[in-house]
Amino acid sequence: MKEVLPVAARALRLTIQPREVRGEDDFDRVFAALNKQRQDGLYVIGSALMRVNGKRIADFALKNRLPSVYSRTEVVEAGGLMSYSADLADSYRRVAYFVDRILKGAKPADLPVEQPMKFEFVINLKTAKEIGLTIPQWTLMKADKVIR
């Protein structure tokens, strides 16, 4: 994902200013830097650390009226603005399929490696309203789930 972002940003004429968070103690430093430089938006790349601190990040973005996009739907349900991610329910169904095949004797090495095929776009309209952002109707129509 890190390799794709700069290419997409250039195509959209956006400037990316990466912030590194390696541990719990780094959040306050990064939040202070974001406040000082007044960014136009926040994109949170998925990782275990980001997932565990998703609510904390969403609360920061909401408090600072910062539009934010996440790689996990759970963060949007906890107050983040929007997410675009693999549909976890669909992914878990595929896992169950492969477990069934292995239990029936298939060798794991003989099974194909798959990437997610179904993705989910979620928008939290409550958060949009709180930060003063209007989501166009055509964008809402493309969403798989809208939290009102």
Order of alpha helices (4+ residues) and beta strands (2+ residues): alpha-alpha-beta-alpha-alpha-beta-alpha-beta-alpha-beta-alpha-alpha-beta
